[in-house]
Amino acid sequence: MSWSKRFEVPIVLRSGEKLETLADARAHLLSLPKSKRQNPAVEAAIEALMMAAEGGDAMMHANAGIARLVRRLQKIPEP
């Protein structure tokens, strides 16, 4: 698995922190409270990350999915 793959468009959190790689996104999702991690949307995002890390053609899907999820969790309006 290659967790060092970089997103085409970094995901910026409300704190200003950037998720630039699959590893960054993975760490962020795993840092969520267990109650949020058990959300189907979070589970789907983790699955997309794993597919992208395994070498599948899922980087764009993972990037979009994680960005959408982060905006929803942090209550950031869609662009």
Steps between C-alpha positions, in 0.01 A plus 500: 500500500619848420365749751742767372296570185415870477157645429474717191314757712596511871211498746510799734348453844330778693815518717707579190668159509533339157441137413740455211553125490303182555691463828388846615137418422527158666646652817230766508217248461648269762527794742123551489302382801380140468139617474585698184721227352206258510305730267440334159641807321825477698521126439454560125773766502739263677422231242573745216832590666593134529417436132714797396788386724483149353578644158152514358392786280312664786707809589251748357210314664682490834593870476144609422345270758729609782459868412120465502508311829731754668276788391195321639666408832636852547179663375683680218270601209547323166684718242 
